[in-house]
């Protein structure tokens, strides 16, 4: 009988212990749902950019939350109709529900009920602010609208006058950069294996074929595209056929391939070498490439993109590489990295990975008024995940190591787009920029299986000297 009583008592103790632990865990979880409001975001109708509150939550009861939105003297911000969104903790909600559009002429009162049923009230105030950089969404043209047959767009670039987009087996389509009207089509040799579309400092167009099945890495130059007839073929300026190396899935050009010094950089899949060729007055010095073993990448990358800043001997290199692992969806410890390699540093500076999604699809840098900017198109882990455009001020290189929310981050991270894109198994995407005095016109290509979601976005960055 005593043994039976001992077992009963032991069972009761175990049940009480488990119940107490569960209650403590539940109370701990609910305690993390006490603050309610965690952040505020506002969009201008018709614009792509999201403006964040100057301070992330949690917020004190009665606290005013400020959101700075750029304004221009010639185009003042209309605060009477802005689109707010907020983030709240689990089991918390806004009363009354946030309207789709809000008049922010006066601070907007927002009340959040937390998991305990407690109410906290805050005030959202929009502050029109003359900014150093202001971004405007100009347009999106789908692959359907552009007449692009293969919506998995692998190459796009711009010159002063033209937008150039790869169109599958047809070659490359030329559009007027300002009004996006169709101009002509230029044929590309070996169209099935064509990949990158680039433009150089002289406005020439460069298309490459990649070395699949031993077809050779080949580069074709189209000079003076304004006067080229419809259907013209490019001139082959480089051929290199390495054995067993899928070279040329990514390629960039620095300088003018018609005159003076210029460089072509290319990378291969499942590799960690950077291959580059020097040209003088349009003639390659050697068809055998210079090779840089990029050991900072660790193991062989899935894909990589390398750009040379300028033609100076001591030029910096911008490098993005991606280690894609289908089993990495949980921790997402691998993915892409963006780095800047300076001739003065043996170890590259690496951007904090929380500044971009798992996959960097493409990037471009540009300068205005001796200040330097970086544009990325970047996608989350899965092929069907969202894609975003991100723009940063990298004049102070050390800021690329900043994490979101750290001191100085608001001067580093300038613009983040809304989500876009479709299913992109090829991990393709390009960025190209044309700078006109204090204006930068930014173009981002979107590769997708869905023709209505693939295409090209255009943005304008208005720079005001401070």
VEXSE-141924 format. One record per residue (C-alpha): residue number from 1; residue in one letter; x, y, z. Coordinates in nm, 3 decimals, padded with zeros to 5 digits, m for minus. Layout:
REM residues N
   seq   type         X         Y         Z
   NUM      A         X         Y         Z
...
This chain:
REM residues 466
   seq   type         X         Y         Z
     1      X    00.000    00.000    00.000
     2      X    00.288    00.237    00.087
     3      X    00.449    00.171   m00.253
     4      X    00.122    00.257   m00.428
     5      X    00.090    00.582   m00.232
     6      X    00.450    00.674   m00.319
     7      X    00.382    00.623   m00.691
     8      X    00.063    00.834   m00.667
     9      X    00.246    01.115   m00.487
    10      X    00.532    01.102   m00.737
    11      X    00.289    01.123   m01.026
    12      X    00.118    01.426   m00.869
    13      X    00.455    01.601   m00.820
    14      X    00.550    01.538   m01.184
    15      X    00.215    01.671   m01.308
    16      X    00.245    01.984   m01.091
    17      X    00.604    02.041   m01.215
    18      X    00.504    02.009   m01.580
    19      X    00.202    02.234   m01.531
    20      X    00.411    02.497   m01.352
    21      X    00.676    02.490   m01.626
    22      X    00.410    02.526   m01.897
    23      X    00.247    02.817   m01.713
    24      X    00.585    02.990   m01.671
    25      X    00.666    02.938   m02.040
    26      X    00.322    03.066   m02.143
    27      X    00.358    03.369   m01.916
    28      X    00.701    03.434   m02.065
    29      X    00.560    03.419   m02.419
    30      X    00.272    03.650   m02.331
    31      X    00.514    03.889   m02.158
    32      X    00.682    03.929   m02.496
    33      X    00.347    04.045   m02.634
    34      X    00.304    04.334   m02.393
    35      X    00.461    04.620   m02.589
    36      X    00.219    04.606   m02.884
    37      X    00.335    04.852   m03.150
    38      X    00.685    04.778   m03.285
    39      X    00.730    04.991   m03.597
    40      X    00.564    05.232   m03.840
    41      X    00.609    05.249   m04.218
    42      X    00.459    05.495   m04.468
    43      X    00.438    05.498   m04.848
    44      X    00.351    05.777   m05.089
    45      X    00.073    05.660   m05.325
    46      X    00.222    05.561   m05.660
    47      X    00.574    05.545   m05.519
    48      X    00.776    05.233   m05.451
    49      X    00.982    05.341   m05.151
    50      X    00.887    05.263   m04.791
    51      X    00.975    05.524   m04.526
    52      X    01.047    05.391   m04.177
    53      X    01.000    05.563   m03.842
    54      X    01.311    05.738   m03.715
    55      X    01.300    05.508   m03.414
    56      X    01.192    05.144   m03.394
    57      X    00.966    05.021   m03.115
    58      X    00.874    04.939   m02.851
    59      X    00.726    05.280   m02.773
    60      X    00.617    05.440   m02.447
    61      X    00.247    05.508   m02.395
    62      X    00.173    05.856   m02.535
    63      X    00.503    05.876   m02.730
    64      X    00.506    06.052   m03.069
    65      X    00.658    05.848   m03.352
    66      X    00.824    06.050   m03.628
    67      X    00.850    05.947   m03.993
    68      X    01.068    06.165   m04.216
    69      X    00.961    06.177   m04.581
    70      X    01.155    06.370   m04.847
    71      X    01.008    06.684   m04.996
    72      X    01.123    06.905   m05.282
    73      X    01.069    07.277   m05.329
    74      X    00.937    07.218   m05.682
    75      X    00.733    06.914   m05.575
    76      X    00.618    06.953   m05.211
    77      X    00.507    06.644   m05.022
    78      X    00.128    06.603   m05.000
    79      X    00.072    06.482   m04.643
    80      X   m00.308    06.464   m04.681
    81      X   m00.307    06.118   m04.839
    82      X   m00.034    05.877   m04.733
    83      X   m00.046    05.499   m04.689
    84      X    00.066    05.378   m04.341
    85      X    00.137    05.026   m04.224
    86      X    00.243    04.914   m03.878
    87      X    00.394    04.603   m03.721
    88      X    00.265    04.477   m03.387
    89      X    00.355    04.184   m03.165
    90      X    00.158    03.858   m03.176
    91      X   m00.190    03.870   m03.020
    92      X   m00.190    04.250   m03.040
    93      X   m00.419    04.457   m03.262
    94      X   m00.500    04.815   m03.363
    95      X   m00.832    04.979   m03.271
    96      X   m00.992    05.108   m03.478
    97      X   m00.830    04.931   m03.776
    98      X   m00.576    05.142   m03.961
    99      X   m00.733    05.302   m04.273
   100      X   m00.580    05.251   m04.615
   101      X   m00.501    05.622   m04.650
   102      X   m00.443    05.878   m04.375
   103      X   m00.432    06.257   m04.364
   104      X   m00.116    06.344   m04.167
   105      X   m00.177    06.720   m04.155
   106      X   m00.197    06.661   m03.781
   107      X   m00.031    06.372   m03.591
   108      X   m00.240    06.056   m03.629
   109      X   m00.357    05.887   m03.309
   110      X   m00.311    05.510   m03.301
   111      X   m00.424    05.274   m03.022
   112      X   m00.294    04.918   m02.984
   113      X   m00.439    04.652   m02.756
   114      X   m00.175    04.408   m02.625
   115      X   m00.207    04.041   m02.526
   116      X   m00.320    04.141   m02.173
   117      X   m00.602    04.356   m02.309
   118      X   m00.419    04.676   m02.213
   119      X   m00.436    04.977   m02.444
   120      X   m00.142    05.195   m02.543
   121      X   m00.179    05.512   m02.747
   122      X    00.081    05.672   m02.970
   123      X    00.088    05.952   m03.226
   124      X    00.238    05.922   m03.574
   125      X    00.377    06.247   m03.714
   126      X    00.501    06.287   m04.071
   127      X    00.789    06.533   m04.104
   128      X    00.844    06.664   m04.462
   129      X    01.222    06.685   m04.483
   130      X    01.452    06.836   m04.749
   131      X    01.677    06.538   m04.816
   132      X    02.012    06.487   m04.983
   133      X    01.859    06.209   m05.189
   134      X    01.499    06.174   m05.303
   135      X    01.371    05.875   m05.500
   136      X    01.089    05.866   m05.752
   137      X    00.940    05.560   m05.918
   138      X    00.921    05.637   m06.290
   139      X    00.767    05.325   m06.445
   140      X    00.757    04.948   m06.473
   141      X    00.741    04.790   m06.816
   142      X    00.659    04.420   m06.822
   143      X    00.821    04.171   m07.058
   144      X    00.486    04.161   m07.239
   145      X    00.486    04.537   m07.292
   146      X    00.849    04.532   m07.410
   147      X    00.786    04.245   m07.653
   148      X    01.038    04.025   m07.471
   149      X    00.977    03.664   m07.575
   150      X    01.183    03.500   m07.299
   151      X    01.076    03.665   m06.973
   152      X    01.375    03.512   m06.790
   153      X    01.577    03.823   m06.875
   154      X    01.948    03.755   m06.829
   155      X    02.086    04.088   m06.946
   156      X    01.993    04.459   m06.941
   157      X    02.186    04.785   m06.959
   158      X    02.143    05.154   m07.046
   159      X    02.330    05.432   m07.223
   160      X    02.252    05.804   m07.237
   161      X    01.991    05.741   m07.508
   162      X    01.898    05.375   m07.498
   163      X    01.765    05.091   m07.285
   164      X    01.902    04.756   m07.406
   165      X    01.736    04.427   m07.308
   166      X    01.826    04.070   m07.406
   167      X    01.536    03.902   m07.585
   168      X    01.614    03.531   m07.588
   169      X    01.692    03.387   m07.928
   170      X    01.602    03.711   m08.107
   171      X    01.908    03.898   m07.979
   172      X    01.887    04.234   m07.801
   173      X    01.606    04.488   m07.817
   174      X    01.686    04.859   m07.820
   175      X    01.443    05.110   m07.668
   176      X    01.448    05.486   m07.627
   177      X    01.559    05.534   m07.266
   178      X    01.332    05.832   m07.205
   179      X    00.998    05.718   m07.348
   180      X    01.067    05.341   m07.370
   181      X    00.956    05.329   m07.734
   182      X    01.094    05.042   m07.945
   183      X    01.383    05.142   m08.173
   184      X    01.537    04.828   m08.328
   185      X    01.665    04.476   m08.269
   186      X    02.031    04.380   m08.297
   187      X    02.113    04.019   m08.369
   188      X    02.345    03.826   m08.141
   189      X    02.560    03.535   m08.262
   190      X    02.479    03.205   m08.087
   191      X    02.168    03.360   m07.928
   192      X    02.075    03.059   m07.713
   193      X    02.397    03.089   m07.513
   194      X    02.407    03.469   m07.485
   195      X    02.401    03.594   m07.128
   196      X    02.514    03.940   m07.014
   197      X    02.433    04.272   m07.179
   198      X    02.670    04.557   m07.090
   199      X    02.749    04.908   m07.206
   200      X    03.086    05.078   m07.180
   201      X    03.198    05.436   m07.111
   202      X    03.170    05.516   m07.483
   203      X    02.809    05.402   m07.516
   204      X    02.900    05.083   m07.700
   205      X    02.697    04.767   m07.633
   206      X    02.869    04.443   m07.533
   207      X    02.708    04.099   m07.534
   208      X    02.876    03.773   m07.436
   209      X    02.821    03.404   m07.494
   210      X    02.908    03.176   m07.204
   211      X    03.118    02.862   m07.225
   212      X    02.851    02.594   m07.205
   213      X    02.929    02.258   m07.371
   214      X    03.265    02.393   m07.484
   215      X    03.104    02.664   m07.698
   216      X    03.359    02.916   m07.574
   217      X    03.340    03.240   m07.383
   218      X    03.293    03.493   m07.664
   219      X    03.241    03.868   m07.644
   220      X    03.072    04.079   m07.914
   221      X    03.094    04.458   m07.948
   222      X    02.830    04.680   m08.111
   223      X    02.978    05.022   m08.189
   224      X    02.769    05.335   m08.253
   225      X    02.435    05.162   m08.204
   226      X    02.247    05.474   m08.315
   227      X    02.363    05.420   m08.671
   228      X    02.361    05.041   m08.679
   229      X    02.088    04.899   m08.904
   230      X    01.813    04.680   m08.767
   231      X    01.937    04.320   m08.744
   232      X    02.309    04.413   m08.731
   233      X    02.553    04.164   m08.577
   234      X    02.821    04.250   m08.324
   235      X    03.195    04.227   m08.384
   236      X    03.373    03.948   m08.195
   237      X    03.653    04.099   m07.982
   238      X    03.738    03.809   m07.750
   239      X    03.727    03.428   m07.755
   240      X    03.848    03.201   m07.477
   241      X    03.751    02.836   m07.435
   242      X    03.859    02.688   m07.102
   243      X    03.798    02.317   m07.058
   244      X    03.517    02.221   m06.820
   245      X    03.456    02.576   m06.694
   246      X    03.114    02.741   m06.736
   247      X    03.272    03.084   m06.780
   248      X    03.075    03.395   m06.863
   249      X    02.745    03.357   m06.682
   250      X    02.831    03.700   m06.538
   251      X    03.040    03.966   m06.714
   252      X    03.112    04.337   m06.663
   253      X    03.297    04.609   m06.855
   254      X    03.497    04.908   m06.728
   255      X    03.632    05.178   m06.962
   256      X    03.575    05.233   m07.335
   257      X    03.632    04.931   m07.558
   258      X    03.675    05.154   m07.865
   259      X    03.954    05.377   m07.739
   260      X    04.201    05.389   m07.454
   261      X    04.222    05.132   m07.176
   262      X    03.932    04.905   m07.081
   263      X    03.872    04.586   m06.886
   264      X    03.636    04.290   m06.910
   265      X    03.572    04.085   m06.596
   266      X    03.396    03.748   m06.594
   267      X    03.318    03.471   m06.348
   268      X    03.221    03.105   m06.376
   269      X    02.973    02.885   m06.195
   270      X    03.103    02.653   m05.921
   271      X    03.436    02.835   m05.905
   272      X    03.611    03.101   m05.697
   273      X    03.836    03.268   m05.953
   274      X    03.801    03.612   m06.111
   275      X    03.902    03.628   m06.479
   276      X    03.984    03.955   m06.650
   277      X    04.125    04.090   m06.976
   278      X    04.283    04.429   m07.053
   279      X    04.212    04.609   m07.380
   280      X    04.389    04.901   m07.545
   281      X    04.208    05.089   m07.823
   282      X    03.972    04.795   m07.864
   283      X    04.241    04.528   m07.890
   284      X    04.285    04.266   m07.618
   285      X    04.641    04.244   m07.482
   286      X    04.615    03.866   m07.443
   287      X    04.333    03.620   m07.495
   288      X    04.461    03.430   m07.192
   289      X    04.298    03.593   m06.890
   290      X    04.454    03.726   m06.576
   291      X    04.323    03.517   m06.287
   292      X    04.261    03.620   m05.926
   293      X    04.192    03.342   m05.680
   294      X    03.925    03.493   m05.455
   295      X    03.991    03.291   m05.140
   296      X    03.774    03.513   m04.923
   297      X    03.473    03.333   m05.072
   298      X    03.582    03.012   m04.899
   299      X    03.440    02.724   m05.100
   300      X    03.341    02.752   m05.466
   301      X    03.053    02.990   m05.518
   302      X    02.732    02.914   m05.703
   303      X    02.755    03.239   m05.899
   304      X    02.947    03.564   m05.862
   305      X    02.956    03.914   m06.010
   306      X    03.270    04.132   m06.014
   307      X    03.302    04.495   m06.120
   308      X    03.612    04.713   m06.147
   309      X    03.552    05.067   m06.022
   310      X    03.768    05.243   m06.284
   311      X    04.063    05.188   m06.520
   312      X    04.326    05.308   m06.270
   313      X    04.595    05.053   m06.186
   314      X    04.498    05.065   m05.818
   315      X    04.123    05.042   m05.878
   316      X    03.894    04.886   m05.619
   317      X    03.692    04.576   m05.701
   318      X    03.330    04.520   m05.605
   319      X    03.248    04.152   m05.558
   320      X    02.924    03.972   m05.483
   321      X    02.914    03.594   m05.458
   322      X    02.643    03.348   m05.370
   323      X    02.661    03.010   m05.198
   324      X    02.316    02.871   m05.263
   325      X    02.226    02.559   m05.064
   326      X    01.878    02.409   m05.098
   327      X    01.904    02.275   m04.744
   328      X    01.982    02.617   m04.597
   329      X    01.623    02.745   m04.576
   330      X    01.622    02.728   m04.197
   331      X    01.939    02.897   m04.073
   332      X    02.018    03.067   m04.406
   333      X    02.380    03.080   m04.293
   334      X    02.517    03.080   m04.648
   335      X    02.366    03.288   m04.926
   336      X    02.522    03.599   m05.081
   337      X    02.789    03.839   m04.965
   338      X    02.890    04.179   m05.103
   339      X    03.253    04.288   m05.058
   340      X    03.486    04.571   m05.158
   341      X    03.846    04.479   m05.227
   342      X    04.087    04.770   m05.213
   343      X    04.446    04.752   m05.334
   344      X    04.551    04.884   m04.993
   345      X    04.378    04.601   m04.805
   346      X    04.452    04.231   m04.826
   347      X    04.116    04.141   m04.670
   348      X    03.800    04.276   m04.835
   349      X    03.541    04.477   m04.643
   350      X    03.217    04.281   m04.624
   351      X    02.867    04.424   m04.609
   352      X    02.658    04.313   m04.312
   353      X    02.444    04.034   m04.459
   354      X    02.124    04.162   m04.293
   355      X    02.131    04.451   m04.541
   356      X    02.020    04.226   m04.826
   357      X    01.824    03.909   m04.888
   358      X    01.974    03.561   m04.934
   359      X    02.049    03.616   m05.303
   360      X    02.216    03.923   m05.454
   361      X    02.105    03.904   m05.817
   362      X    02.287    04.210   m05.946
   363      X    02.437    04.543   m05.841
   364      X    02.582    04.867   m05.974
   365      X    02.777    05.155   m05.822
   366      X    02.782    05.519   m05.933
   367      X    02.909    05.857   m05.818
   368      X    02.754    06.203   m05.787
   369      X    02.945    06.500   m05.646
   370      X    03.230    06.272   m05.529
   371      X    02.984    06.064   m05.327
   372      X    02.940    05.696   m05.406
   373      X    02.621    05.492   m05.415
   374      X    02.537    05.123   m05.445
   375      X    02.220    04.976   m05.598
   376      X    02.127    04.609   m05.547
   377      X    01.852    04.382   m05.670
   378      X    01.819    04.109   m05.412
   379      X    01.584    03.813   m05.358
   380      X    01.493    03.597   m05.058
   381      X    01.571    03.223   m05.037
   382      X    01.315    03.049   m05.255
   383      X    01.282    03.097   m05.632
   384      X    00.927    03.228   m05.579
   385      X    01.020    03.462   m05.293
   386      X    01.002    03.839   m05.319
   387      X    01.263    04.056   m05.487
   388      X    01.365    04.405   m05.373
   389      X    01.575    04.702   m05.482
   390      X    01.805    04.847   m05.215
   391      X    02.014    05.166   m05.244
   392      X    02.302    05.259   m05.011
   393      X    02.549    05.544   m04.965
   394      X    02.891    05.376   m04.957
   395      X    03.103    05.693   m04.959
   396      X    03.219    05.596   m04.611
   397      X    03.316    05.234   m04.675
   398      X    03.306    05.141   m04.308
   399      X    02.930    05.190   m04.305
   400      X    02.871    04.876   m04.512
   401      X    02.932    04.683   m04.191
   402      X    02.641    04.855   m04.013
   403      X    02.338    04.652   m03.908
   404      X    01.984    04.788   m03.943
   405      X    01.904    05.010   m03.645
   406      X    02.263    05.095   m03.556
   407      X    02.384    05.454   m03.522
   408      X    02.436    05.615   m03.863
   409      X    02.228    05.355   m04.048
   410      X    01.976    05.613   m04.172
   411      X    02.258    05.787   m04.363
   412      X    02.379    05.457   m04.510
   413      X    02.053    05.290   m04.619
   414      X    01.876    05.531   m04.852
   415      X    01.595    05.342   m05.022
   416      X    01.417    05.008   m05.013
   417      X    01.152    04.917   m05.267
   418      X    00.828    04.733   m05.219
   419      X    00.826    04.362   m05.303
   420      X    00.813    04.263   m05.671
   421      X    00.900    03.980   m05.909
   422      X    00.785    03.625   m05.975
   423      X    00.941    03.280   m06.001
   424      X    01.313    03.320   m06.079
   425      X    01.493    02.984   m06.079
   426      X    01.789    03.124   m06.275
   427      X    01.874    03.388   m06.012
   428      X    01.906    03.655   m06.280
   429      X    01.870    04.029   m06.237
   430      X    02.059    04.337   m06.353
   431      X    02.109    04.697   m06.245
   432      X    02.223    04.980   m06.471
   433      X    02.251    05.353   m06.395
   434      X    02.277    05.666   m06.609
   435      X    02.393    05.980   m06.424
   436      X    02.293    06.323   m06.553
   437      X    02.446    06.596   m06.336
   438      X    02.266    06.561   m05.998
   439      X    02.011    06.309   m06.123
   440      X    02.066    05.933   m06.138
   441      X    01.832    05.721   m06.350
   442      X    01.830    05.368   m06.213
   443      X    01.708    05.065   m06.409
   444      X    01.648    04.721   m06.260
   445      X    01.562    04.414   m06.468
   446      X    01.335    04.144   m06.329
   447      X    01.364    03.785   m06.453
   448      X    01.056    03.570   m06.395
   449      X    00.864    03.283   m06.550
   450      X    00.554    03.506   m06.557
   451      X    00.574    03.761   m06.845
   452      X    00.355    04.011   m06.659
   453      X    00.588    04.010   m06.356
   454      X    00.915    04.015   m06.549
   455      X    01.041    04.336   m06.705
   456      X    01.226    04.656   m06.613
   457      X    01.173    04.909   m06.333
   458      X    01.295    05.270   m06.363
   459      X    01.368    05.504   m06.073
   460      X    01.503    05.857   m06.046
   461      X    01.734    05.962   m05.764
   462      X    01.741    06.339   m05.716
   463      X    02.056    06.452   m05.537
   464      X    02.076    06.786   m05.354
   465      X    02.421    06.902   m05.241
   466      X    02.425    06.970   m04.866
